[in-house]
Amino acid sequence: MPLGRLLNINQVLAGIRPAPAAQPIKLPGGIVVPAPVTPAVVVAPPAAPPAAAPPVAAPAPAVRVAPPFIPGAVRVNPAILRAQPAIVAQLEGRTLRPRLNDLRPDLFPIKTGGGFGRGESQHPISPTQTPDDRCLYESPNNPQQRYWLPRYRLRNANGRYEINVAEGQNGLWAVSLGLETYPAPEIADAARTAQMLEVTRSASVTYRVPGTAIEQRLPAGEVQKDATGCVVMLQLSLADRDGLLRAFMSNDAQCKLVLSRGFTVAVPLPAGTSPDVPKRQLMMVKGQMQLARAPLESAQLMSRAAVVDASMVAKPAVTLDPGITAKMTASMAPMRAVGVKPPVSRIPISTIKARRFDGTPIIVQPEPMPDDVPPPPAPETRYEISNQVQDWAVALFFEPQLHPYLYPAGSATGPQASRWVVHALRYPAGSGRSHAYFQDLNDPARIFYLPDAFKLARRSEAPHAPSLVFQVDQGDNAEQVMVDLTCEVRPVTDGERLLAARRELADKVPASAANPNREFELRLLRAKSSLQMAVLRNGAVRSETVAATIDWDNGFTVNERFEFKDFQDVFGVLMAASNSNLLQGSVVVTTGINENVMVPVKLNFADMEGELFQSIETPDPQTGAVAVKLLNATESKLRITQLPTWITRGEGLVVGRIEGLDLSQPVEVEPEQSLQFTVQPTDTLSGNAPADAIFNTASVRSIPDGEAILKYTLDDTIDQETFRAVTVMTAPEVLENIATGSSGGPILNIIVEFRGNRRVVLGEANQSVDIDVPVPLMDILLRKDSEGFYEYRQTVVFKSGQKSPTTPWRRDDAGVLFVTAV
């Protein structure tokens, strides 16, 4: 069985069940990529027909595989809840979106490949790197065949919207909304001759609870495609139906249908930098970090001047006597021999006066100036697969007097006062942080929670490097160099914290005829929120509101810009094991029912959200034990202090016991290294599915490898190595070699070699030499008090002809290196 993604408790809470990866696909040119992994989802409860899993667009088998995405509602099987109250979250209407590296593959310095040609694509071609419904997409092999991404609006016939509310089975109410498609106005004319792009659809209805800033979300059980658009189907309890109808009546509720459109297109990659253009270098100058100017513009100007010069030499503007031409040619020969171009003037002359050798004048009319040399042909555009999930909202506000057909007899006719209670529970109990849980007293079987934190995300593909990139804006001068930090931040919820909360909140739900067992749902709270972060402003750290759209299901993107001289501080904070004020903050949640609640935001390479391992699981069908192989699928070393484990066969969880892995002391796993052990069930397993091991990886931490991280995050126009000036010197007494008493006698030369193929030779004539030595860029970023460490070794050559053995490599960071004979 090949490596797959590790299934952990937090993924189960999110409704994700990663299946093992399929066999790798070998592409032309020897490139091997993993086959698509199709995540399974936990099935919906029998009372409501499960949402059909929208098909994921198949990636091109001959190109490269796009990571999958899962639009749609995800719910937890209540049979699992009854068997063992371990899977406790019901995430209504959740839309799982692709990660930033899937949406913007061009943004990151290291990609999974160099893209593919247009003709190799199995998906429509996007004209931009950020596709949306205002774009016209083209067939890869037929540019005349174009596609448009649909927008949606309610169907209206004879003044009546196609919305139906009717009582269904099992006490549920069926609500259907008919939608028609239409193109964006910007492309409406062109769309008449184009086809509609195929999309996968999922939907939910959202509205704001009266008197609060809390958002309720009702998932669509099904989205059925028809001839003119689609029909969104919801199945609701009576309480949900009444809440929705009240939201229909109130403009303040901001009720809307959110339809998520999933599609896959090929997006253009930016043109690659010529390999002949040197990369820019970061360096320390007098204790300040500076950026060497990019030689690109000067190189282009010199190249263009050379072409122009050549064209003018080939086509001289002046016709001269053959004798003069011969003399000029002879005079230019030495210049050509040493590679010096003869001076060429492009100043136009209306008339050139000259005389022949016999003294007779000649007048030569100038020829037209040569046109600018055309630029070289643009390289072929390369493409990358991009999975997209984009929302389109349809407002749902219907005045009862104008649309009475929407409201069944006996339905609520006005807003209902909201009644909420907030429970504060500590986790771990008695000593940990206090977490807020919000209970809707109008429907007490629903209790809402917030994530533990928002953390810096990892990328979707292995190695799961940080989803962060530094891009350097060179500016017009050295003082204007800026750095743009772009990173993805995602919510993290500790599954064990929710398990504990479920036990403590059980007595908060009143028993009733409809709910004699006091069952309740834990749902993710969505509410009005803003991002407060400590950022650099004018050299000082200040807490400010940062522009970000908070998506409680998927997180948000942070875009921060700072001066280049602060790059060292920012990278150091991200690498630090201890928390710093810089780049830390909170999502401030405004519910309208109590004081604002803060959810921490942590940007740190040691503690990130996302996949850490790939796994192979081999279940024993008799005992239910699972043999596990975990591979570190990140860029840095991982430290495991504990690994809580469960086993399931699809109908509940039992605690697992790890055998063959001693965690009495922390275990460290290098990148691409693996651990093997067995998980034994501690109780009887129910269900018929193959046994599955589930882990809580919340206690696994990364030991950041700065050099590896920098390779994945730094603008790829910046060199990973830089240079620093070092003065290498010795003294006459050293060269006389008297004090050491060495048998070699006086020294002729001391040869000092530096790693990176640099060397100096010291002797009587040159006892001090300045040299630029290579140092890793990481040394500059991580050591403020040093301009970078270098390594050197030396060989002593005596005047007698003897030579001492070369010393081992030595390490130093001094700006003045004094060498002796030993």
C-alpha positions in Angstrom: 0.0 0.0 0.0 1.5 3.4 -1.0 1.8 6.3 1.4 -1.4 8.2 2.1 -2.3 11.2 4.3 -2.5 10.6 8.0 -6.1 10.5 9.4 -6.3 12.5 12.6 -9.0 13.4 15.0 -9.2 17.0 13.9 -9.8 16.0 10.3 -12.6 13.6 11.4 -14.2 16.6 13.3 -14.0 18.5 10.0 -15.7 15.6 8.2 -12.6 14.7 6.1 -11.6 11.1 5.7 -8.4 10.9 3.6 -8.1 7.7 1.6 -4.7 6.2 0.9 -2.9 7.6 -2.0 -3.1 5.7 -5.3 0.0 4.6 -7.2 2.1 7.4 -8.6 1.7 8.4 -12.2 4.8 8.6 -14.3 4.7 11.5 -16.7 6.6 12.1 -19.9 10.2 13.3 -19.2 10.6 11.0 -16.2 8.5 13.2 -13.8 6.6 11.2 -11.2 3.6 12.8 -9.4 1.2 11.3 -6.9 -2.2 10.1 -8.2 -5.2 12.0 -6.9 -6.4 11.2 -3.4 -10.1 11.2 -3.1 -11.1 12.0 0.5 -14.2 10.2 1.7 -16.7 12.0 3.8 -18.7 10.9 6.8 -22.2 10.1 5.7 -25.2 12.3 6.6 -27.8 11.2 9.1 -30.6 8.9 7.8 -33.2 11.5 8.7 -32.0 13.8 6.0 -30.9 12.4 2.7 -27.2 12.7 2.4 -25.7 15.3 0.1 -24.3 13.7 -3.0 -20.6 14.2 -3.0 -19.9 16.5 -6.0 -17.6 14.9 -8.4 -14.1 16.3 -8.3 -12.8 17.4 -11.7 -10.4 14.7 -12.9 -6.9 16.0 -13.4 -5.1 15.5 -16.6 -3.4 12.1 -16.6 -0.7 13.2 -18.9 0.1 16.5 -17.1 0.1 16.9 -13.4 -2.4 16.0 -10.7 -4.4 18.8 -9.1 -5.0 18.3 -5.4 -8.7 17.5 -4.7 -11.2 19.7 -3.1 -14.5 19.0 -1.4 -17.3 21.5 -1.8 -20.5 20.8 0.0 -22.1 20.1 3.4 -20.3 17.6 5.7 -22.1 16.0 8.6 -21.2 13.4 11.2 -23.0 10.1 11.3 -25.2 10.1 14.4 -24.7 6.3 14.7 -21.2 7.0 15.7 -22.4 9.5 18.3 -24.7 6.9 19.8 -22.0 4.2 19.8 -19.3 6.4 21.3 -19.6 10.2 21.8 -16.2 10.9 20.3 -17.1 12.4 16.9 -18.8 15.4 18.3 -18.9 18.2 15.7 -21.5 18.7 13.1 -20.3 21.3 10.7 -23.3 22.6 8.8 -22.9 23.9 5.3 -19.1 23.8 5.4 -17.3 24.5 2.2 -13.7 23.2 2.2 -11.6 25.4 -0.1 -8.3 24.6 -1.8 -5.3 25.9 0.0 -3.4 29.0 -1.2 -0.7 27.1 -3.1 -3.5 25.3 -5.1 -5.2 28.6 -5.9 -2.1 30.6 -6.6 0.7 28.2 -7.6 2.6 31.1 -9.2 3.0 32.8 -5.9 5.4 30.3 -4.3 9.1 30.1 -5.2 9.3 26.4 -5.4 6.6 24.7 -7.4 6.0 21.0 -8.2 7.1 21.4 -11.7 7.7 23.9 -14.6 4.1 23.7 -15.7 2.9 22.3 -19.0 2.2 23.6 -22.5 -1.3 24.7 -23.6 -1.8 21.7 -25.8 -1.1 19.3 -22.9 -4.0 20.7 -20.7 -7.1 18.7 -20.1 -8.9 21.7 -18.7 -10.0 25.1 -20.1 -7.4 27.8 -20.3 -7.7 30.8 -18.0 -6.5 34.2 -19.4 -5.3 35.2 -15.9 -3.7 33.7 -12.8 -6.8 34.7 -10.8 -9.8 33.2 -12.7 -13.3 34.4 -11.9 -16.7 34.7 -13.6 -15.6 37.8 -15.5 -13.1 35.7 -17.6 -13.7 33.9 -20.8 -12.0 30.6 -20.9 -10.7 28.9 -24.0 -10.4 25.3 -25.1 -6.8 24.2 -25.0 -6.7 23.1 -28.6 -9.4 25.4 -30.1 -9.2 29.1 -29.1 -12.5 29.7 -30.9 -14.3 27.5 -28.4 -14.8 29.5 -25.2 -16.5 29.1 -21.9 -18.0 31.3 -19.2 -18.5 30.7 -15.5 -22.2 31.0 -14.5 -23.7 33.4 -12.0 -27.1 32.5 -10.5 -30.4 34.3 -9.7 -33.9 33.2 -8.6 -36.2 32.1 -11.4 -39.3 34.3 -11.6 -42.4 33.4 -13.5 -45.5 35.7 -13.6 -44.2 37.6 -10.5 -43.7 34.5 -8.4 -40.3 33.3 -7.4 -39.7 29.5 -7.8 -39.5 28.9 -4.1 -41.5 26.1 -2.4 -42.0 25.3 1.2 -43.7 22.0 2.0 -43.9 19.4 4.7 -41.9 16.4 3.9 -41.2 13.0 5.6 -40.1 12.3 9.2 -41.4 15.7 10.4 -38.9 17.6 8.2 -39.8 20.5 5.9 -38.6 20.6 2.3 -37.5 24.0 1.0 -36.5 24.3 -2.7 -35.2 27.3 -4.6 -35.1 27.3 -8.4 -32.1 29.2 -10.0 -31.3 30.3 -13.5 -27.8 30.9 -14.8 -26.5 34.1 -16.5 -23.1 35.5 -17.5 -21.4 38.5 -15.9 -22.3 41.8 -17.7 -18.6 42.3 -18.6 -18.7 39.2 -20.9 -22.5 39.1 -21.7 -22.1 39.7 -25.4 -19.2 37.2 -25.9 -21.0 34.6 -23.8 -23.8 34.3 -26.5 -21.4 32.3 -28.6 -19.6 30.5 -25.7 -20.5 27.5 -23.6 -21.2 27.4 -19.9 -18.3 26.0 -17.9 -19.0 22.8 -16.1 -19.0 23.3 -12.4 -19.7 21.3 -9.2 -22.2 23.0 -7.0 -22.9 23.1 -3.3 -25.1 25.5 -1.4 -26.2 26.8 1.9 -28.5 29.5 3.2 -27.1 31.9 5.7 -28.7 34.6 7.8 -28.0 36.7 10.9 -29.8 35.8 14.1 -32.1 38.7 15.1 -30.4 41.0 17.7 -27.0 39.4 17.4 -24.0 39.2 15.0 -24.2 35.4 14.9 -24.6 33.8 11.5 -26.8 30.7 11.1 -26.1 28.4 8.2 -28.4 25.9 6.7 -26.8 23.4 4.3 -28.4 22.3 1.1 -29.0 18.5 1.1 -28.9 18.5 -2.7 -28.3 20.7 -5.7 -30.0 19.4 -8.8 -29.0 20.6 -12.3 -31.8 21.2 -14.8 -32.3 22.8 -18.2 -32.0 26.4 -17.2 -30.0 26.3 -14.1 -30.4 24.2 -10.9 -32.7 23.6 -7.9 -31.3 23.9 -4.4 -33.0 21.5 -1.9 -33.0 21.9 1.9 -34.6 19.7 4.5 -35.2 21.5 7.7 -36.7 20.9 11.1 -39.7 23.0 12.1 -37.5 25.3 14.2 -35.1 25.7 11.3 -38.0 26.4 8.9 -39.5 29.1 11.1 -36.1 30.7 11.6 -35.5 30.8 7.8 -38.9 32.2 7.1 -38.4 35.0 9.7 -35.1 35.8 8.0 -36.9 36.0 4.6 -39.1 38.7 6.1 -36.3 40.9 7.6 -33.9 42.9 5.6 -31.7 43.2 8.7 -31.2 39.4 8.7 -29.1 39.7 5.5 -30.4 36.3 4.4 -28.8 34.9 1.3 -28.3 31.8 -0.6 -24.5 31.1 -1.1 -23.9 28.8 -4.0 -20.3 27.5 -4.2 -19.0 26.8 -7.7 -16.1 24.3 -8.0 -14.2 24.2 -11.2 -10.7 23.4 -12.5 -8.8 25.5 -15.1 -5.3 25.9 -16.3 -3.8 29.2 -15.2 -0.7 30.8 -16.8 2.5 30.8 -14.9 4.7 33.9 -15.0 7.5 33.9 -17.5 10.6 32.4 -15.9 13.7 34.6 -15.3 16.5 34.0 -17.7 19.1 31.6 -16.2 21.8 34.1 -17.5 20.6 36.8 -15.2 22.4 36.7 -11.8 20.3 36.5 -8.7 20.2 39.4 -6.3 22.0 39.0 -3.0 21.3 40.0 0.6 24.3 41.1 2.6 25.3 42.9 5.8 27.0 46.2 5.3 28.1 48.0 8.5 25.6 46.0 10.5 22.7 46.8 8.2 21.0 44.4 5.9 21.1 45.5 2.3 20.0 44.2 -1.1 22.4 44.1 -4.0 20.8 45.8 -7.0 19.4 43.5 -9.6 21.6 43.7 -12.8 18.6 42.9 -15.0 18.1 46.5 -16.4 21.7 47.1 -17.1 22.1 43.7 -18.7 19.1 44.4 -21.0 20.5 47.8 -21.9 23.9 46.5 -22.8 22.4 43.7 -24.8 20.2 46.1 -26.7 23.1 48.5 -27.3 25.1 45.7 -28.7 22.4 44.7 -31.1 21.9 48.3 -32.2 25.6 48.8 -32.6 25.9 45.7 -34.7 23.0 46.8 -37.0 24.6 50.3 -37.5 28.0 48.8 -38.3 26.4 46.5 -40.8 24.7 49.4 -42.4 26.9 52.5 -42.1 25.1 55.8 -42.5 28.1 57.4 -44.3 29.6 56.3 -47.6 33.3 56.9 -47.6 36.2 56.5 -50.0 37.5 52.9 -50.1 40.9 54.1 -48.9 39.4 55.7 -45.8 37.3 52.6 -45.1 40.4 50.4 -45.2 42.2 52.7 -42.8 39.3 52.7 -40.4 39.0 48.9 -40.6 42.7 48.5 -39.8 42.4 50.9 -36.8 39.4 49.0 -35.4 41.0 45.6 -35.7 42.9 45.8 -32.4 39.7 47.0 -30.6 37.8 43.9 -31.9 40.7 41.7 -30.9 40.3 42.6 -27.3 36.5 42.7 -27.4 36.1 46.5 -27.3 33.2 47.9 -29.4 34.1 50.9 -31.6 32.1 54.0 -30.5 28.9 54.4 -32.5 27.0 57.7 -32.6 23.3 57.7 -33.2 23.0 61.5 -33.5 21.4 62.3 -36.8 23.3 64.5 -39.2 21.4 66.2 -42.0 24.5 66.7 -44.2 28.0 65.3 -44.0 30.8 67.3 -45.6 34.1 65.7 -46.6 36.8 66.0 -49.1 38.5 63.5 -51.3 42.3 63.2 -51.3 42.5 65.5 -54.3 40.6 68.1 -52.3 37.2 67.9 -54.1 34.3 68.2 -51.7 31.6 65.5 -51.4 28.3 65.7 -49.7 26.7 62.6 -48.3 23.0 62.5 -47.3 22.4 60.6 -44.1 20.4 57.4 -44.2 17.4 56.9 -41.9 18.1 55.9 -38.3 17.7 52.2 -37.7 14.4 51.3 -36.0 14.6 50.0 -32.4 15.6 46.4 -32.5 12.5 44.3 -31.8 12.6 42.3 -28.5 13.2 38.5 -28.8 10.1 36.4 -29.2 8.3 35.8 -25.9 8.8 32.3 -24.5 5.9 29.8 -24.7 3.4 30.4 -21.9 3.4 27.5 -19.4 0.3 26.6 -17.3 -0.5 25.1 -13.9 -3.7 23.4 -12.8 -5.8 25.5 -10.4 -8.7 24.2 -8.4 -11.2 26.9 -7.6 -14.2 27.1 -5.3 -15.9 30.5 -5.7 -19.1 31.7 -4.0 -22.0 33.5 -5.6 -24.6 35.0 -3.2 -28.3 35.5 -4.0 -30.2 37.8 -1.6 -33.3 36.3 0.0 -35.7 39.1 1.2 -39.4 38.7 0.5 -42.0 41.0 2.0 -45.0 38.9 3.1 -47.5 41.3 1.5 -45.9 40.8 -1.9 -45.0 37.2 -1.6 -47.6 35.5 0.6 -47.2 32.2 -1.3 -43.8 31.6 0.4 -45.3 31.5 3.9 -47.3 28.4 4.9 -50.3 28.9 7.2 -49.2 28.9 10.8 -45.6 29.8 10.1 -44.0 32.5 12.3 -44.9 36.0 11.1 -42.4 38.2 12.9 -39.0 38.3 14.4 -38.5 36.2 17.5 -36.4 37.5 20.3 -33.1 35.6 20.5 -32.2 34.0 23.8 -28.6 32.9 24.3 -26.5 31.7 27.1 -22.7 31.5 27.1 -20.9 28.6 28.9 -17.2 29.1 29.9 -15.3 25.9 30.2 -11.6 25.5 31.0 -9.5 23.0 29.1 -7.6 21.2 30.5 -10.1 21.4 33.3 -9.2 23.5 36.3 -6.0 25.1 34.9 -6.2 25.7 31.2 -7.6 28.4 29.0 -11.3 29.3 29.2 -13.3 28.5 26.0 -16.7 30.0 25.3 -19.7 27.8 24.1 -22.9 29.5 22.9 -26.2 27.9 23.4 -29.3 29.0 21.6 -32.2 28.6 24.1 -34.8 28.7 21.4 -33.2 25.5 20.2 -31.1 24.2 23.2 -29.9 21.1 21.4 -27.5 23.2 19.4 -24.3 24.5 21.1 -21.8 26.5 19.2 -18.0 26.6 19.7 -15.0 28.6 18.4 -11.7 27.3 17.1 -8.8 27.1 19.6 -6.6 29.3 17.4 -5.7 30.4 13.9 -2.2 29.2 12.8 0.1 29.5 9.9 -0.9 26.9 7.4 1.1 24.3 5.6 0.9 23.7 1.8 -1.3 20.9 0.5 1.5 19.0 -1.4 4.4 17.2 0.1 6.7 18.4 1.5 4.1 20.4 3.4 6.2 23.5 3.7 4.8 26.7 5.2 2.1 28.4 3.1 4.0 31.6 3.2 6.2 33.6 0.7 8.5 36.6 1.0 8.6 38.8 -2.2 11.1 41.6 -2.5 10.1 44.8 -4.2 13.4 46.4 -5.2 12.1 50.0 -5.6 14.0 52.8 -7.2 16.8 53.0 -4.7 18.3 51.1 -1.7 16.1 53.0 0.8 12.9 52.0 -1.0 13.4 48.2 -0.9 10.3 46.6 0.7 9.3 43.0 1.5 5.8 41.7 1.0 4.8 38.8 3.2 1.8 36.7 2.0 0.7 33.8 4.1 -2.3 31.6 4.6 -3.8 31.2 8.1 -6.2 28.4 9.0 -8.4 27.5 12.1 -7.3 24.8 14.4 -9.6 23.0 16.9 -8.4 20.4 19.4 -10.7 17.4 19.0 -10.0 16.3 22.6 -11.2 19.7 23.9 -14.5 19.1 22.1 -14.8 15.6 23.5 -14.3 17.0 27.0 -16.8 19.8 26.3 -19.4 17.4 25.2 -19.3 15.6 28.6 -19.4 18.8 30.6 -22.3 20.3 28.5 -24.5 17.3 28.6 -26.6 18.5 31.6 -27.2 21.9 29.9 -29.6 20.4 27.4 -33.1 19.8 28.9 -34.8 16.5 28.3 -38.0 16.6 26.2 -40.4 14.3 24.5 -38.6 15.0 21.2 -35.1 14.6 22.8 -35.4 12.3 25.8 -31.7 11.4 25.7 -30.5 15.1 25.8 -28.6 14.7 22.6 -27.1 17.8 21.1 -25.0 19.1 18.3 -21.7 21.0 18.6 -21.5 23.5 15.7 -18.9 25.9 14.6 -19.9 29.5 15.4 -19.8 32.0 12.6 -20.0 35.7 13.6 -18.9 39.1 12.7 -15.1 39.4 13.3 -12.0 41.4 12.7 -8.2 40.7 12.7 -6.0 42.5 15.2 -2.3 41.9 14.8 1.0 43.3 16.1 2.8 44.6 13.0 5.8 46.8 12.1 5.0 50.4 11.5 7.9 52.9 11.1 10.3 50.6 12.9 8.0 50.0 15.9 5.7 47.2 16.8 2.0 48.3 16.9 -1.2 46.5 17.3 -3.5 47.4 14.4 -6.6 46.1 12.7 -5.4 44.3 9.6 -7.5 43.9 6.5 -8.6 40.3 6.2 -11.8 38.4 5.3 -12.3 35.9 8.1 -13.7 32.6 6.8 -14.4 30.5 9.9 -14.2 27.2 7.9 -11.0 27.9 5.9 -9.2 30.8 7.6 -7.8 33.9 5.8 -4.8 35.3 4.0 -2.5 37.9 5.6 -0.7 40.4 3.4 1.9 42.5 5.2 4.5 44.9 3.8 7.6 46.0 5.7 10.9 47.7 5.1 13.7 45.5 3.9 15.8 46.3 7.0 13.2 44.6 9.1 13.4 41.3 7.2 15.8 39.9 9.7 13.5 40.7 12.6 10.4 39.2 10.9 12.2 36.0 9.9 13.7 35.6 13.4 10.2 35.9 15.0 8.8 33.3 12.7 11.7 30.9 13.6 11.6 31.6 17.4 10.4 28.8 19.6 9.1 31.3 22.2 6.2 33.6 21.4 6.9 37.2 20.4 4.5 40.2 20.2 5.4 40.7 16.5 3.1 38.9 14.0 0.8 37.7 16.8 -2.7 38.8 17.5 -6.3 37.8 17.7 -9.5 37.4 15.7 -11.9 39.5 17.6 -15.4 37.9 17.6 -18.4 40.2 18.0 -21.5 38.1 18.8 -23.7 40.9 20.1 -24.8 38.7 23.1 -21.7 39.1 25.4 -18.3 40.7 25.4 -16.1 40.2 22.5 -14.3 36.9 22.4 -10.6 36.6 21.2 -9.3 33.7 19.2 -5.5 33.8 19.1 -3.6 34.1 15.9 -0.1 32.5 15.9 2.4 32.9 13.0 5.3 30.6 13.9 7.1 27.9 11.9 7.3 25.6 15.0 3.5 25.3 15.4 1.6 25.3 12.1 -1.7 23.9 10.8 -1.8 21.2 8.2 -0.5 17.8 7.2 2.6 16.5 9.0 2.8 12.8 8.0 2.0 10.4 5.2 1.0 7.0 6.4 0.6 3.4 5.5 -1.9 1.5 7.6 -2.3 -2.3 7.4 -5.3 -3.4 9.5 -5.6 -6.9 11.0 -9.2 -8.1 10.2 -9.2 -10.5 13.1 -7.9 -8.4 16.0 -8.7 -4.9 14.7 -5.0 -3.9 15.3 -3.5 -1.5 12.8 0.2 -1.6 11.7 1.2 2.0 11.0 4.1 3.5 9.2 4.4 7.3 9.6 6.6 9.3 7.2 7.7 12.9 8.0 6.3 14.7 5.0 7.5 18.2 6.0 10.6 20.2 5.4 11.8 20.1 9.0 12.4 17.7 11.9 9.3 16.8 13.9 9.2 16.2 17.7 6.5 13.8 19.0 5.9 14.1 22.7 2.5 12.3 22.7 0.3 10.8 20.1 -3.3 10.0 21.4 -4.8 7.3 19.3 -8.2 5.8 18.5 -9.4 3.0 16.3 -12.7 2.9 14.4 -14.5 0.5 12.1 -17.0 3.2 11.1 -19.4 2.9 14.0 -17.5 4.4 16.9 -14.1 4.9 18.4 -12.2 2.9 21.0 -9.0 4.1 22.6 -5.8 2.7 20.9 -2.6 1.6 22.6 0.6 2.1 20.7 3.1 -0.8 20.7 6.6 -0.6 19.3 7.1 3.1 19.9 8.4 4.4 23.2 7.1 7.9 23.9 8.3 8.1 27.5 10.8 10.6 26.0 10.2 12.8 23.0 10.9 11.2 19.6 12.3 13.2 16.8 11.8 12.3 13.1 13.9 13.8 10.3 12.3 14.8 7.0 11.5 11.8 4.8 12.3 9.5 7.8 9.6 7.2 9.1 8.4 5.4 12.3 6.7 2.0 12.4 4.5 0.7 15.2 1.2 -1.1 15.9 -2.0 0.4 17.4 -4.0 -2.1 19.4 -7.6 -1.5 20.4 -8.3 -1.4 24.1 -11.9 -2.5 23.7 -14.2 -4.4 21.4 -14.6 -2.8 18.0 -18.0 -2.6 16.3 -18.7 -2.2 12.6 -17.6 -4.1 9.5 -15.3 -1.6 7.8 -11.6 -2.1 7.8 -10.0 -0.8 11.1 -8.7 2.7 10.8 -6.3 4.4 13.2 -7.0 8.0 14.2 -4.5 10.3 15.8 -4.4 13.6 17.6 -1.3 15.3 16.2 -1.8 18.5 18.2 1.2 17.7 20.4 3.6 17.2 17.4 5.8 20.1 16.9 8.2 21.1 14.2 11.9 22.0 14.8 12.2 24.6 12.1 15.0 24.1 9.6 15.6 27.8 8.6 17.6 26.9 5.5 15.0 24.5 4.2 12.1 26.9 5.0 13.9 29.8 3.3 14.2 27.7 0.1 10.5 27.3 0.0 9.4 30.8 1.1 11.9 33.4 -0.3 11.4 35.1 -3.6 13.3 32.9 -6.1 15.1 35.9 -7.6 17.1 36.1 -4.3 20.3 34.0 -4.0 20.3 31.6 -1.0 24.0 32.4 -0.5 25.6 35.8 0.0 29.1 37.2 0.5 30.8 39.2 3.2 34.1 41.1 3.2 36.9 39.6 5.3 40.5 40.9 5.7 43.0 38.0 5.9 46.3 39.0 7.4 49.5 37.8 9.0 52.7 39.4 10.4 56.4 39.4 9.6 57.1 37.5 12.8 54.8 34.7 11.6 56.6 34.5 8.3 60.0 34.3 10.0 58.7 31.3 11.9 61.0 31.7 14.8 58.6 31.7 17.8 57.1 28.3 16.9 60.3 26.5 16.6 59.1 24.6 13.6 61.6 22.7 11.6 60.4 24.1 8.4 62.2 27.4 8.7 61.0 30.7 7.3 57.6 30.7 5.6 57.3 31.6 1.9 53.4 31.6 1.7 50.4 30.8 3.8 47.5 29.7 1.5 44.1 30.3 3.0 41.2 28.5 1.3 37.5 29.3 2.0 34.6 27.1 1.2 33.0 28.2 -2.0 36.3 28.0 -4.0 37.8 31.2 -2.8 41.5 31.6 -1.6 44.2 34.1 -0.8 48.0 33.7 -0.7 49.9 35.6 2.0 53.6 36.3 1.9 56.2 39.0 2.5 54.9 41.1 -0.4 51.3 40.9 0.6 50.7 40.3 4.3 47.0 41.6 4.2 44.4 40.7 1.6 40.7 41.7 1.4 38.4 39.0 0.0 34.6 38.4 -0.3 33.8 35.0 1.2 30.5 33.1 0.7 28.2 32.7 3.7 24.8 31.1 4.0 22.0 33.6 3.9 20.5 31.9 6.9 23.5 33.0 9.0 22.6 36.6 8.4 18.9 36.1 9.0 19.3 34.2 12.3 22.3 35.9 13.8 21.9 39.6 14.4 25.3 39.9 16.0 27.2 38.3 13.1 27.5 39.1 9.5 27.7 35.4 8.8 30.0 32.4 9.5 32.5 31.1 7.0 34.8 28.1 6.9 38.4 28.1 6.0 41.5 25.9 6.0 45.2 26.8 5.5 48.4 25.3 4.1 51.9 26.6 4.9 54.6 26.6 2.3 58.2 27.0 3.6 61.1 28.6 1.7 62.9 25.3 2.0 60.3 23.8 -0.3 58.6 21.8 2.4 54.8 22.1 2.9 52.8 21.5 6.0 49.7 19.3 5.9 46.5 21.2 5.2 44.5 21.9 8.4 40.9 20.7 8.9 38.2 23.1 8.1 37.8 25.8 10.7 34.8 28.1 11.4 34.9 31.8 12.2 32.8 35.0 11.8 35.4 37.6 12.4 35.8 40.4 9.9 39.6 40.3 10.3 41.1 36.8 10.2 44.7 36.7 11.5 46.4 33.5 10.5 49.6 31.9 12.0 51.8 29.0 11.0 49.7 26.6 13.1 
